[in-house]
Amino acid sequence: MQNKTFLVISSIFLFSFSIFASSNAENLAIQATSENKAEAQKAIDNLRLMKQVGLETLLRTYSTQIEAYKKTGIKDANWQRIANAIDTVAMQKDAYASGLFWHTDMSKALAESKEMRKPILTLRLLGNLNEEYSCANSRFFRSILYSNEKISNYLKENYILHWKSVRPAPKITIDFGDGRKLVRTITGNSIHYILDERGRILDALPGLYNPQTFLEYLVNVNRAKRTKRKPKQFWSDVYRNQNRNRLLAKWQSDLNKLGVDTSSTSKLDIRLPATPARTSTGSNNSSEPKNENGKNPSALRAAPLAVTKSAVEMPTVRSITYDSEALKKSTTFEEWKKLSELFGKAKIDENSKNFILHKADSKEAMSNKEFASLISNLEKYVSIDTVQNEYIFHTKIYQWLNEGLYLDVETFNDRVYSELFLTPKSDKWLGLYSPDIYSAIENNGVVK
């Protein structure tokens, strides 16, 4: 009898506590959009402590306003307060479209990963994910990956999310002198790492991927992680080796279909970005990438390594740098276009299209034909990015990881940015400035 009474009392207490917690979260959600900035910030801080639950309370509380914004794209003062609350709790810009909560403290992400027994998806980027002007690739992640309904739902259920800025994203303002201005970020790249609960790298997805391939990797790594491990062999080594062999075989097969002779490996080598030789000791500290003259790689050399963002950035990069010959040495667009068609076309879902519409549309409304053309071009660029990232970068990453030298994601990430993305730490100008190139501007254009 006493046990039954205890169970009844416990049930009542838990039920009452859950109602109180829910009510408290809802009150915080209302306070989070207050015109009183101090009150709003305090509520936002408390909601962030609740992680995904706090974010979902905000999304639920303002579901009507979110749906209205998706239909109209109107950014009045009330919407701006709502969007700010959502983005700050999520630590992601435009989180209304993804509903994803991101850690910025790896120790907290690891702790939750252990508690929930879920792998970690950690993003390395230039700039900050919760800001408009993070690097171009991370903006495309927000547009076509995180806002994708299937990807968003899968990440919420199966992954712990984290991001870290590698360095600030270079930003340029072009003033036409008549009141018109263009603001862009230039150069830089991003990479997603999938880690286990101990922080070990299971896989790494360099640059921009189409939504279908991105989700496929998320599912496959998670599924492989849950299967029984082979004796005396860490399962991820087998997984990565199989994937590398698959990608290399498909690359060769696709080139053969295009009539490219792959009997000599030099045919493939000319499509790979130059990487410096490993040190003789085989240590993690590989030399920084240099041009033939021993200098850091220019932004023109790094920019073509990410096609989708390159379509946005190349006109800007080309106009402010002076090494046009570097463009001629990159793989032709037509070759990669044909390879991408064989690999599989990117498909952007309706939720992402709606997000893109409000991001892309200016004061003058975009016609249906113009928007359809924008989406078609974006899908083509993303398709090319995917096949390049798979064949060039992903195979190299698998090779490096299976050398067994990289247990630390930070050390490995340094090598990725140095040798694959060609933006080494040693070059504070990211290839956009060279002291021996005269620009006929005071201080060579450097503002002190």
N, C-alpha and C positions, 0 to 999 in steps of 0.2 A: 504493500500500500504506500509506504514511504517512497519507494522507488518511482511509482507511478506519479505521485505528487511532485517529486523532484523533476521528473521528465516534463510534466505539464508546466511547471514554473519556469523551467529552462527554455521550453518552447516559446512561452509567452515573452520571456526576456529577449530571446534572440529575434523574435518577430518585431517586438517593440524597438529594439536597437536598429534593425534593418530599416524600419520606417523612419526612425530618427536620422539615420545616416543618409537615407535617400532625401529626406526633407531638407537636411542641412546642405547637401550637395546642390539641390535645386535653389536654395536661398543664395548660395555662393555664386551660382550661375547667373542669377539676376543681378547680384551686386557687381559681378565681373564686368558688366557693361555700364556701370554707373558713370555719370558725368563727373562725379567726384573721383579724381584720378587716384588718390591715396586709397580710398575705399575699394576701387576697382582692382588696383594692384594687389592688395592684401587678399582679396577673394581669388584672383588668378593664381597667386602663389599657393594657396591652399588647395585649389583644384588640381594644380600640377602635382602636388604631393599624392593625390589620388590616382595619378597616372592615367591609364586608359579609361578607367571609370569616370574620372573627373572630366576628361575630354568628351566622352559620350554623353555625360549629363548636359554639357554645354550644347552639343549638337542636337540633342533631343529637345532641350528647352527652346532653342531658336530654329527648330526645323521649318516652321512656317516662313520665317525670314530668309532662311537658306534657299528654300524652294523658290521664293519670290525673286531672289538674286539670280538664281540659275535661269530664270525665264526672262528677266529684264536687264540684268547686268548693271543696275543702278547702284551707285556707291554713295548713298547719302550718309550723313553724320552717324545715324543710328547703325547702319551696316558697318561702317568703319570701326565703331566700338565693338561690335559683335565679332568681326573678322580679327581684330587685334586680340581679343580675349581667346578666341579659338587658336590662333597662330602661336600665341605665347604659351598657352598650356601645352600644345602639341610640340612646340619648338620646330615648326615647319611652316613656311609661307604657304598661304592658300590651303590650309589644312581642312577647310570646309569640304573640299572635294575628295580628300583621301580618308579623313577620320583616323589618321595614324598618330600614335604617340611615340616620340623619339627621346631617348636618353642622350645626354651630352656628357655624362660621367660614365666611363667604361666600368669602373668598379661597381656601380649600381646596376649596369646592364648585366654584368657577369653574375652578380648576386641573384638577380631575378631569373637569369637563365638557369642557374643551378636549382632555384626553388621551383620553377615551372617546368624544368626539364625540356626547354626549348632552345634551339640554336639561335645565334645572334646574327642579324644582318647589320653590318656596320659600314657606313658610307664615309669615304674620304673625298674631300672636295676642296676647291678654292672658294674662299668666302664662307658664308654661313647659310645653312639650309633655311633658316627662318627669316632671311632677308631677300628682297626682290632681286638684287644684283649679286647673287652668288654666280659661280661660273656657269657657262652656257649649258653644259651637259647636265648639271644638277637641276637647272630650270626645266630641261626636257624630261628629266626623271619625274618632276612634279606634274608636268603636263600630260605625259602619256603612260607612265608606269604607275606611280602612286595613286593617281586618280582613276586608273583602270579598276573597274568594280571587282573583277575576279582576283586581281593581284592584291588589292586593298583587303578584301575579305580573307584571303589566304594568309597574308602577313599578320593580321590581327589575331588569328587563331593559332598560328604555328611558329611565329618568330618574335624575338625581342629586338627592338630597333634602336640603333645608335648612330650618331654621326660625329665627325670631328673635322675641323678645318685644318688643311695642310698649311695654307698661307692665304693672305687676303687676295681677292680676285681683282686683277687690274681693270679699271673702269676708265672709259674715255668719253668725253662730251664733244660732239662736233657742232659748233655754232656757225650757222649759215649767215649770220650777220643781219638777218631781217626778222628776227624773232623766232625762227625755226631752229630747233635743236634736236639732235639725236644722241641718246645715251646708250652705250654698249659696254659689255665686258668683253675682253679679248684674251686669247690664249688660255691655256690650262686644260685640265681633264679631270675626270672623277672615276672612282672605282668602288664597287661593292665587294666586301669580304663576307663570307659566311664562316662563322666561328662556332666551335663547340663551347660547352660550358666552362672549359678551362682556358678559353681564348686562343685555341689552336686553329689555324687556317684549314678549313675543309675545302673551300673553293673560293675563287675570286672572279668577278665579272667586270672586266675592264671597259670603261666607256659606256656608250649608249647601246641598248639592245632593244629589239622589237618586243612588245608585250608578251607574245606567245613564247618566245625563247626564254625570256627572263623568268616567266612563271614556271616554265618547264624545269629550269635549273633549281628554282626554289623547292619545287615538289620533289625532284629527284634526289637532291642532297638530303632533304629531311627524311625521305623514305629510306635511303641508303643508311643514314645514321641510325635508324631504328632497327635495322636488320642485324642478325647475329654476325659478329666479327669473326674473321678467319683466324685460326691459331697462328701465333707468332707473326702476324702481319696486321698492321693498322689498316682498317678497311678503306680509309680515304686514299691511301697510296694506290690501291687496286682501282678504285673509282676514278682517280685522276689519270692513271696510266691508260685505262680503257678509253676514257674520253679523249685524251690526246691522240691516241692511235686512230680513233674514229674520225676526228676532225682532220687529221693529216691525210687520211685515206679519201675523205670526201673532197678535200681541197684538190688533191691530185686528179680525182675522178672528174670534178667539175671543170678543171682546166682542160682535161682531155676532151670533154664534150664541146669545149669552145675551140678545139683544134690547136691548143697550145701543146707543144712538144715538151713533156716533163721527163724525158729519158735522162736529161742532165739536171742535177739539182740546182745548177746555177740559174735555171729558169725561175725557180722559186725564190732563190736568194735575192734576186734583184727587187723582189716585192717586199722584202723585209727591211725595216728601218735599221740603220747601222747601229750596232751595240758594241761597246768596248769589250776587250777580252777580259776574262776573269783573272784575278790575281793568281800567281803561281801557288800560293798557299791554300787556295780554295776557300778563303774566308768570306764572310758576308760583306766586307768592305771593298766593293768593286770600284774602279776608277770612274770619275765623272765623264759623261759623254762629251766629246769635243768634235768640232768640225775638222776638216783636213788641215786647217791652219792652226789647230790647237786651241781655238776659241770655243766658248759655249755655243750650243746650237741656237740658231736664230728662230724667232717666232714663226717665220715662214716655213721653216723645216718642221716645226712641231705642229703647226695649225692643220695641215692636211691629214693628220693622224686621227681626226674625229670629223667625219664628213658633215653630219647634220649641223653641228655648231659652226663648222667651217663655212657653210653656206651663209651663215649670219656674219661671221667674223672676218672672213678672208678679204672682202673689199676694204675693210678698215685696216687690217694688218698690212695688206699690200700697199696701201697708200701712205703708211707711216714708217715702212722699212724699205731697204734699198737693194735687197738680194733677190731679184726676180728669177734668177737662174735656178733657185732651189725648187720652184714650182715645177720646172720641166723634168726634174729628177724623180718626182713622185709618180706612183702608179697612175695610169690614165683613168679618168673617170669612167670611160666606156667599158674598160675591162672589168672594173669593180661592179658596174651596173649589171653587166651580164652575169657575173658570178652571183650577185644578190638575187637575181631572178630565178636562178637555179636553186638557191638556198631556201627561198620562201619569202613572200611579200609580207611586210608589216601590216597589221590591221589595228587601227585605232578605234576603241569602243566609243559608244555614244556618250558616256559620262565624260570621257576625255575630250571628245569633240566639243561638248558644251563648255567645258573649262577653257579650251583653246579659243573658242569663239569670243568669250568675254575678255580674254587676255589679248587677242589679236586685233579686235575691233577698235577702231579709233572713233573720233567724234562723228565721222561720216560712216553710216551703216554699211557693212560689207554685204554685197549681194550674195545670193545662194550660189551662183556660178563662181564668184571669186573665192568664196569659202571652200567650195568643193575642190577648186584648183589648189588652194593652200594645203588642204588635207592630202590631196594626191601627191603633191611635191614632197610634203613632210614624210609620208609613208615611203616614198622612194629613197629619200636620204637616210631614213632610219634603217631601211633594208640594207643599204650599202654599209652603213656603220656596223650593223650586226655581223655581216659576213667578214668585214675587215677585222673587227674585234675578235671574232671566233678564230679565224685562220692565222692572223698575225700575232695578236696579243695573248689570247687564251692558251694557245699551244705552248708559247714560251713560258707563261706563268706556270702551267702544269709541269714543264721541265724543271723549272727552278724549285718548285715546291717538292718535287720528288727527288731532288738532290739531298733532301733531308737536312738542309742547313738553316732553315728558317722556321723557328718555333715562335718568334716574336713578330707580331703583325706590324709593329712600328718600323722595325729594321727592314722587313720585306717591303713595306710601302715606300721607304726611301729609295730602294732599288727600282721599284716600278716607276716612280716619278722621274728618277734620274735617267734610266736606260730605255724604258718603253715610251713614256710620255714626253721625254726630252725636255723636262723642266727641272733641272737639278737645283738643289739648295744653294750651290755655289754661285748661281747666277741670280742676283737679286732683282734684275730687270727682266727676267723671263724671256730673253732673246729680243726684247723690243728696243734696246739701246746698245750702241757700241761707241766707245770713246774715240775710235779712229775713223768714224764716219762723220764728215762735216755736214751740218744741216743748215748753215747760214743763219742760225738763231742763237741769240745770246745764251751762253752756258750750254750750248748744244741742245737746248730745249728742256733742260733739267731745271725745275723750279725749286729754289732753295728757301 
